[in-house]
Amino acid sequence: MSSAPIPHIPPYRITLFYGPEAVEGHPSRVHCVFNVKKRSWKGGIQVVVEVDEAQLARARQAIRLDDWMKTTLPVVPADERPRAEHRVSDLFIQALCTIKLDLAVEAGLPQDNTTIGAQAFSAELERAVAGQAQRVTRYVAQELDLVAE
């Protein structure tokens, strides 16, 4: 018998399905859609996570994303930099939606397709983002192939 510890297996498997995209009828909101599968569920669900412009602006300021971009993006070739800057915005939104989804999972997620509206977990998101700046910038950098995974 092996004495090696059994690795921790997370109770949920979460995968970004698509996004960010504008929320129809709400021009100041964007959303990402995730596939979420809990180990005990027979099937997965889709969870739409919305954020609004004010949340994005506060989070962007809290993690100092513009300063991070100024120090990180100069390594990107000049002809590719505009595309990288645009991707940073999309990747930042994906990271923010992921944090908000994590908050919803912690609060208990029903086994139904659901939408986590822009105002849900608003205060919790603001607190969480402040402590997860490195997680956000690491995700963005990895997706831009600026660091090794």
Secondary structure, DSSP 8 states (H G I E B T S, - for coil): ---S------SEEEEEEEEEEEETTEEEEEEEEEEEEETTSSS-EEEEEEEEHHHHHHHHHHTTHHHHHHHHGGGS-TTTHHHHHHHHHHHHHHHHHHHHHHHHHHH---SS-EEE-TTTTHHHHHHHHHH-HHHHHHHHHHHTTSS--
